[in-house]
Amino acid sequence: MNFIKNNITLMSVLLLSAIIFICLSVFSSSYSTDNKQLISDIENTQEEINDHRNEISPYIGLEFELDKAREDLEKLALLEREQNRLWNSVLFEENNLSENWKNKDSESVNSTLIRQFSQLRNLCKEKYVILPGQNNSSPSAPFLENTPRPTSEFGFGFRAYDGNWPNFSEEESQKLGIQMAIIKQIVEYLSKSATANHPLSLVRILRESVGPIDERNIGVDKLDLSQYNKKLLKTHKIVDSMCFEITFIGKTSNARTFMNQLTPPYLLRDFFANRDTSNNSSSLLPGANGFTSPNSAIDENTEVPIVQEVKSKYVFLVEYITELERDHEKFFKDTLNHDSVDLESLKSFLEKSGHSKMVDHLIQFIKDRDDS
């Protein structure tokens, strides 16, 4: 006791230290418990943040991608508009013989063909287009006929039906009528490609068959398309067409003039040119009558021209576009049938791509689909 009394200050410090120690111990214990709870809460919160981040990660940059998608849709709409213009220019509906064809009965088509034989033969006679089996006399020989005389055997692709007309179906007779109109126009182009000084000799016109009856009867006028499949546009299922092969012998000017007339809906799909070496090819040259005049003798010192007039055999594979197989409304319905659609974006695309007439139909189609 005396020690305590004598060291009151020391004992007071010890007591105070003990109290402080106890208080700090209690506080530390309480703080440790709170700290563990806080750490646990932080960890739980971090897990929630990570889960949320994983949920929204697919949508990060969505606004940027949406803007880019709208830009792409804008470009696609402009591309589709250009595609429409391109294919409409290829079809050339205003001057398309198939699009403007008016249905006729089978007998009317036959009557048209009979008249066409006579018309085309007379046209070739007047316009220096020499038909197979015809001899071309010299314009320089006044005692000979100097205009082409067509043979009645040439059928312009319809030889089998010159005097014979099978019982065609309605569809076949209409297609034959369209082919007749196309071939008539082709012969007119040929007639514009020949002149008195540069006649041409028509070798043949081949066409593809239009049906089973025509297939059995077409004979030598049939065009075999198996070798041309990769060159034809209709094999891509974009258009429907009729194909023809025109072969003639003539000068480069004849071929160039004829080719320049092959504007849409005609498409030139293949072209061959070979030097004509046949013995009778000289009959196409004006004044080549086979006789030698006294003044025609060539002095041995006379220079012979290196470049001489030559003829070639030209083969044209022509594809005539008759119909476009681009059903836009069916395409859009099939594409949008199972997908969610933003109607405003769809409307904007259709209007900018030139399909504004389909806006109401497609929007109604989507609304009916969502309601069902």
Buried (B, 14 or more C-beta within 10 A) or exposed (E): EEEEEEEEEEEEEEEEEEEEEEEEEEEEEEEEEEEEEEEEEEEEEEEEEEEEEEEEEEEEEEEEEEEEEBEEBBEEBEEBBEEBEEBBEBBBEEEBBBBEBEEBEBEEBBEBBEEBBEBBBEBBBEBBBBBEEBEBBBBEEEEEEBBBBBBEEBBBBBBBBBEEBBEBBEEBBBBBBBBBBBBBBBBBBBBBBBBEEBBBBBBBBBBBBBBEBBEEBBEEBBBEBEEBEEEBBBEEEBBEBBBBBBBBBBBEBBBEBBBEBBEBBBBEBBEEEEEBEEEEBBBBBBEBBEEEEEEEEEEEEEEEEEEEEEBBBBBBBBBBBBBBEBEBEEEBBEEBEEEEBEEEEBBBBBBBBBBEEBBEEBBEBBEEEEEE
